[in-house]
Amino acid sequence: MNFLRFLLRGRNGASKKDQESRSGPNCFLKLPEDVICNILCRLGAYEILKNAQRVCSSWRNICKDPSMWRFVDMKHLGDDDKYLKAMCRLAVDKSKGQLTELHIDRFATDELLHYISERSSKLRCLLIRNCQGVGNDGLIAVAKKCHLLEDLHLVHIINAHNSIQAIGQSCPNLKSFTFTDCMNIYDTCNVNYVPLAIAESMTGLRHLRLVGDFMTKKGMEAILDGCPNLESLDIRRCIFVQGEIVDMIAKKIKDFKRPNDRVERCDYEAGIVNCVDTLVDHSREDYSEDYGQDYSSEESD
């Protein structure tokens, strides 16, 4: 980041002209502590650990404050999994149990989730996306240790289905749940397993994203009955939910995204879908070729 390189230049010896200038790097080091805290929070955990805490001793001391580590965002940081896991552990340690919100992209594993859950009992929001090393074991560990969870967002986490019921039972405060592109490719027999598990264990949900699921009308009805307080529902690319039930949901839930609604780039950037390739609209006919013309009608009756 150019801003941090600018400050580090001041730390390592700026010119006399810069030192005397109000726009030189040293002027930033003399800002009030609350302003510096605001700047650091905007930089995020990765930049703080990699650069900001090296700027000067006062910044380093500010970075030791656990309140600086309540929100840790580690999305879009590349493929160096070993390095990123080490940084994530360090951020969790620095929070000293104060971590309330964590976003992880690509590098999370069950082992890392165990580490986080043991040290983050106050965690309220967790987003995990595109992490092949995460499964039921790690997610259940989080649920058992982090009972205050209110928001859980799982995107492209394969074979995490068996954790849903445990999450719902262990986290009674859960209000927002995302389960996007998490289709269990090894089990096409019970296509309504996920919605049924949600309906049985997450009855207090107010916001649900279930994008790209294979559920049918039966699963959708279970969710509507089991989660009566839903204020928003996103079932984009759930192409086997069609017909009158979709129109009925639209009348009942104001913030409703239909199966054929587009997935936008901003959804990817926010972390709620896996890739921007989903900008392509999928039609019912496209899937009928793969799964058979009568696949959805069987379950919908």
LINCORMO-V880129 format. One record per backbone hydrogen bond with DSSP energy under -1.0 kcal/mol. CO is the residue of the C=O (numbers start at 1). NH is the residue of the N-H. E is the energy in kcal/mol with one decimal. If there is no record, write none. Layout:
# LINCORMO-V880129
co=CO nh=NH e=E
co=CO nh=NH e=E
This chain:
# LINCORMO-V880129
co=1 nh=5 e=-2.1
co=2 nh=6 e=-2.3
co=3 nh=7 e=-1.8
co=4 nh=8 e=-2.9
co=5 nh=9 e=-1.7
co=6 nh=10 e=-1.1
co=7 nh=11 e=-1.8
co=8 nh=12 e=-2.2
co=15 nh=19 e=-2.5
co=16 nh=20 e=-1.8
co=17 nh=21 e=-1.0
co=24 nh=27 e=-1.2
co=25 nh=28 e=-1.1
co=28 nh=31 e=-1.1
co=32 nh=36 e=-2.2
co=33 nh=37 e=-2.6
co=34 nh=38 e=-1.7
co=35 nh=39 e=-2.2
co=36 nh=40 e=-2.7
co=37 nh=41 e=-2.4
co=38 nh=42 e=-1.5
co=39 nh=43 e=-1.4
co=40 nh=44 e=-1.5
co=44 nh=48 e=-2.0
co=45 nh=49 e=-2.7
co=46 nh=50 e=-2.4
co=47 nh=51 e=-2.5
co=47 nh=52 e=-2.4
co=48 nh=53 e=-2.2
co=51 nh=54 e=-2.2
co=52 nh=55 e=-1.8
co=56 nh=60 e=-2.2
co=57 nh=61 e=-2.3
co=58 nh=62 e=-2.1
co=59 nh=63 e=-2.3
co=62 nh=65 e=-1.6
co=65 nh=68 e=-2.2
co=66 nh=69 e=-1.9
co=70 nh=100 e=-2.7
co=70 nh=101 e=-2.4
co=72 nh=103 e=-2.5
co=74 nh=105 e=-1.4
co=79 nh=81 e=-2.2
co=80 nh=84 e=-2.5
co=81 nh=85 e=-2.7
co=82 nh=86 e=-1.8
co=83 nh=87 e=-2.1
co=84 nh=88 e=-2.5
co=85 nh=89 e=-2.4
co=86 nh=90 e=-2.0
co=87 nh=91 e=-2.4
co=88 nh=92 e=-2.4
co=89 nh=93 e=-2.6
co=90 nh=94 e=-2.5
co=91 nh=95 e=-1.3
co=93 nh=96 e=-1.1
co=95 nh=98 e=-1.7
co=100 nh=124 e=-2.7
co=100 nh=125 e=-2.2
co=101 nh=72 e=-2.6
co=102 nh=127 e=-2.6
co=103 nh=74 e=-2.7
co=104 nh=129 e=-2.0
co=105 nh=107 e=-1.3
co=109 nh=113 e=-2.3
co=110 nh=114 e=-2.2
co=111 nh=115 e=-1.9
co=112 nh=116 e=-2.6
co=113 nh=117 e=-2.8
co=114 nh=118 e=-1.8
co=116 nh=119 e=-1.3
co=120 nh=123 e=-1.7
co=124 nh=150 e=-3.0
co=124 nh=151 e=-2.5
co=125 nh=102 e=-2.2
co=126 nh=153 e=-2.8
co=127 nh=104 e=-2.8
co=128 nh=155 e=-2.5
co=129 nh=106 e=-2.8
co=131 nh=134 e=-1.5
co=133 nh=110 e=-1.9
co=135 nh=139 e=-1.8
co=136 nh=140 e=-2.7
co=137 nh=141 e=-1.9
co=138 nh=142 e=-1.9
co=139 nh=143 e=-2.3
co=140 nh=144 e=-2.3
co=141 nh=145 e=-1.5
co=142 nh=146 e=-2.7
co=146 nh=149 e=-1.5
co=150 nh=175 e=-2.9
co=150 nh=176 e=-2.5
co=151 nh=126 e=-2.3
co=152 nh=178 e=-2.5
co=153 nh=128 e=-2.8
co=154 nh=180 e=-2.4
co=155 nh=130 e=-3.2
co=160 nh=163 e=-1.6
co=161 nh=164 e=-1.4
co=163 nh=167 e=-2.5
co=164 nh=168 e=-2.5
co=165 nh=169 e=-2.4
co=166 nh=170 e=-2.2
co=167 nh=171 e=-1.9
co=171 nh=174 e=-1.7
co=175 nh=206 e=-3.1
co=175 nh=207 e=-2.3
co=176 nh=152 e=-2.5
co=177 nh=209 e=-2.5
co=178 nh=154 e=-2.9
co=180 nh=156 e=-3.3
co=183 nh=185 e=-1.1
co=184 nh=187 e=-1.7
co=190 nh=193 e=-1.6
co=192 nh=196 e=-2.1
co=193 nh=197 e=-2.2
co=194 nh=198 e=-2.5
co=195 nh=199 e=-2.6
co=196 nh=200 e=-1.9
co=197 nh=201 e=-1.8
co=198 nh=202 e=-2.5
co=202 nh=205 e=-1.5
co=206 nh=231 e=-3.5
co=206 nh=232 e=-1.8
co=207 nh=177 e=-2.4
co=208 nh=234 e=-2.5
co=209 nh=179 e=-2.9
co=211 nh=181 e=-2.4
co=216 nh=220 e=-2.1
co=217 nh=221 e=-2.6
co=218 nh=222 e=-1.7
co=219 nh=223 e=-1.8
co=220 nh=224 e=-2.2
co=221 nh=225 e=-2.1
co=222 nh=226 e=-2.8
co=223 nh=227 e=-2.5
co=227 nh=230 e=-1.2
co=231 nh=255 e=-1.1
co=232 nh=208 e=-1.8
co=233 nh=257 e=-2.6
co=234 nh=210 e=-3.1
co=235 nh=238 e=-1.8
co=236 nh=212 e=-2.4
co=237 nh=239 e=-1.4
co=238 nh=241 e=-1.8
co=243 nh=246 e=-1.0
co=243 nh=247 e=-1.1
co=244 nh=248 e=-2.4
co=245 nh=249 e=-2.2
co=246 nh=250 e=-2.1
co=247 nh=251 e=-1.3
co=248 nh=252 e=-1.4
co=249 nh=253 e=-3.4
co=254 nh=256 e=-1.3
co=255 nh=233 e=-2.4
co=257 nh=235 e=-2.2
co=258 nh=261 e=-1.5
co=259 nh=237 e=-3.1
co=265 nh=269 e=-2.2
co=266 nh=270 e=-1.9
co=267 nh=272 e=-2.2
co=268 nh=271 e=-1.0
co=275 nh=278 e=-1.5
co=276 nh=279 e=-1.9
co=277 nh=280 e=-1.6
co=283 nh=287 e=-1.2
co=284 nh=288 e=-1.9
co=285 nh=289 e=-1.4
co=287 nh=291 e=-2.7
co=288 nh=292 e=-2.0
co=292 nh=295 e=-1.4
co=294 nh=298 e=-1.6
co=296 nh=300 e=-1.6
